Amino acid sequence: MKLIVTYLVGLVFGVGISISGMANPAKVLNFFDVFGTWDPSLAFVMGGALAVTALGYRWALGRTAPVFDATFNVPTSRTIDAKLIGGSAVFGIGWGISGFCPGGALPALGTGRIDVFIFTAALIAGILAARWLMGHDFGGTAKVNPTA
């Protein structure tokens, strides 16, 4: 059952990304082109996602436990450090150069376009390089029960 729900959630996400146009790198790059062909639609997609996420977290974390696990897995660190800033910068630069973020690229793999596969390969290489450089797995989560 957990696998089916995971598939359905991913399917809804991918369809949403595709319908919103965020799997199209040109649309994303136009958002960043504020002095040219600026397209504010990405801000509306992000705003809608933020609203849905806020409501979802409020509902989910109000429960005693998740449906398919014993406890919630939430980040434990709230530290803003060089790793966080550096990772955010690399993510933003990659997004700005390619027009893809991981959320938009994975559904776009189904288009068969070579640029999507190149981006995804670079994404995987970057993840592996970061793990190798850091010398550990980026778990960063802890089992938390919000009612405890």
Secondary structure, DSSP 8 states (H G I E B T S, - for coil): -HHHHHHHHHHHHHHHHHHHTTT-HHHHHHHH-TTSS--THHHHHHHHHHHHHHHHHHHHTTSSS-TTSSSEEEE------HHHHHHHHHHHHHHHHHS--HHHHHHHGGG--HHHHHHHHHHHHHHHHHHHHHTS----EEEE-TT-
